[in-house]
Amino acid sequence: MSEPLDALDLKILTELQSDASLRLEALAERVGSSKSVCWRRIQRFKEEGIVTNSVTLLDAEKVGFGVMVLAMVKIDGRGEVTASQIIENIRKIPQVVECHALMGAVDLLLKIVAPTIKDYEKLLWERFSSMPGIVDIRSSISLTRLIDTTQLPLQILAKRR
């Protein structure tokens, strides 16, 4: 069982969310702790699955993915194909960068990147329209990313303590 996060944990995690490449010395200085304490806590975060990965975030447009689509997918709940099989088929499409199961009128929300609208159209017709178990797809093209972050608002948790 994991320990509850304390104020120092939240400070460390906030800094790591901003820049996972911070050297241990700089991290310790920013959070007002020692390198050894920070290192032990980071190891604990990894062991407990709080820190799941350290990545480099790319600007999708600058690397060539100029189109982001939010696709709402309705699946056939009574068909021959199970929901887990549909999800597994969707996982095989590299342009799908997020997939969320939803409650309500649609079953899945997909975040899809493509170089152009034509590329998305091709993906839609060649991969999704022939995928067993999908009965409807409604696509919305993102015009502008107004909020685009991977950081969790840990300051809210800090205020609750």
C-alpha positions in Angstrom: 0.0 0.0 0.0 1.4 3.4 -0.9 2.0 6.2 1.5 -0.2 9.4 1.1 1.6 12.1 -0.8 2.9 14.9 1.5 3.8 18.5 0.6 7.4 17.6 -0.5 6.1 14.8 -2.7 3.8 17.2 -4.4 6.6 19.8 -4.9 8.9 17.1 -6.4 6.1 15.8 -8.7 5.2 19.3 -9.8 8.8 20.0 -10.8 9.2 16.7 -12.6 6.0 17.4 -14.5 7.5 20.6 -15.7 10.9 19.2 -16.6 11.6 15.5 -16.2 15.2 16.0 -17.3 16.1 18.1 -14.3 19.3 17.0 -12.7 18.9 15.7 -9.1 20.9 18.7 -7.7 18.6 21.2 -9.4 15.5 19.4 -8.3 16.6 19.2 -4.7 17.4 23.0 -4.7 14.1 23.9 -6.2 12.1 21.9 -3.7 14.3 22.8 -0.7 15.4 19.3 0.1 18.5 17.0 -0.2 19.5 15.0 -3.3 19.2 11.7 -1.3 15.7 12.5 -0.1 14.6 13.5 -3.6 16.2 10.4 -5.1 14.5 8.1 -2.6 11.1 9.7 -3.2 11.4 9.5 -7.0 12.3 5.8 -6.7 9.2 5.3 -4.5 7.0 7.1 -7.1 8.3 4.8 -9.8 7.8 1.7 -7.6 4.3 2.7 -6.7 3.4 3.6 -10.3 2.8 7.3 -9.5 5.5 8.1 -12.1 4.8 5.9 -15.1 7.1 7.3 -17.7 9.5 10.2 -18.5 9.1 11.5 -22.0 10.0 14.3 -24.3 6.9 16.1 -25.6 6.9 17.1 -29.2 5.0 19.9 -31.0 2.7 17.8 -33.3 2.4 20.6 -35.9 6.1 21.3 -36.0 6.9 17.7 -36.7 4.3 17.4 -39.4 1.0 16.4 -37.7 -1.1 19.4 -38.6 -4.5 17.9 -38.0 -6.0 16.7 -34.7 -9.3 14.9 -34.8 -11.6 14.0 -31.9 -13.6 11.1 -33.1 -16.7 9.9 -31.2 -17.2 6.1 -31.8 -20.3 4.0 -31.2 -19.7 0.3 -31.0 -22.1 -2.5 -31.6 -22.7 -4.0 -28.1 -24.5 -7.0 -29.5 -22.2 -7.9 -32.3 -19.8 -10.8 -32.9 -16.9 -8.6 -31.9 -16.3 -7.8 -28.2 -15.4 -4.3 -27.0 -11.9 -5.6 -26.0 -11.3 -6.8 -29.6 -12.4 -3.4 -30.9 -10.0 -1.7 -28.5 -7.2 -4.0 -29.5 -7.8 -3.2 -33.2 -7.8 0.5 -32.4 -4.5 0.1 -30.5 -2.9 -1.0 -33.8 -3.5 2.3 -35.4 -0.5 4.5 -34.5 -2.3 7.8 -35.4 -4.7 7.2 -32.4 -2.8 8.8 -29.5 -5.6 8.6 -27.0 -8.6 6.5 -26.5 -11.2 7.0 -23.7 -14.2 4.8 -22.8 -17.2 7.0 -22.2 -20.6 6.8 -20.6 -23.5 8.2 -22.6 -24.4 8.4 -26.2 -21.0 7.4 -27.6 -18.7 4.6 -26.3 -15.2 5.8 -27.2 -13.5 9.1 -27.7 -10.4 9.0 -29.8 -7.7 11.6 -30.3 -6.2 11.1 -33.7 -3.3 13.0 -35.3 -2.7 13.2 -39.1 -0.5 15.2 -41.4 -3.5 16.5 -43.4 -7.3 16.2 -43.6 -6.8 13.9 -46.6 -4.6 11.6 -44.5 -7.4 11.5 -41.9 -10.0 10.8 -44.6 -7.9 7.9 -45.9 -7.5 6.5 -42.4 -11.2 6.8 -41.8 -12.2 4.9 -45.0 -9.4 2.4 -45.0 -9.1 1.5 -41.3 -12.2 2.6 -39.3 -15.0 2.0 -41.8 -14.0 -1.6 -42.3 -13.3 -2.3 -38.6 -15.7 -4.9 -37.2 -17.9 -3.7 -34.3 -17.8 0.0 -35.1 -21.3 1.2 -36.1 -20.8 5.0 -36.1 -18.0 7.6 -36.1 -18.5 11.3 -35.7 -15.4 13.4 -36.3 -14.6 16.9 -35.1 -11.5 18.6 -36.3 -9.6 20.7 -33.7 -9.1 24.2 -35.0 -6.9 25.5 -32.2 -5.5 23.9 -29.1 -6.5 26.4 -26.4 -5.3 24.3 -23.5 -2.7 21.7 -24.1 -1.0 20.3 -21.0 0.1 17.0 -19.6 0.5 18.4 -16.1 -1.9 17.4 -13.4 -2.9 20.4 -11.1 -1.1 19.1 -8.0 -1.5 22.5 -6.3 -5.2 21.6 -5.8 -4.1 18.6 -3.7 -1.6 20.7 -1.8 -4.4 23.1 -0.8 -6.5 20.2 0.6 -3.8 19.1 3.0 
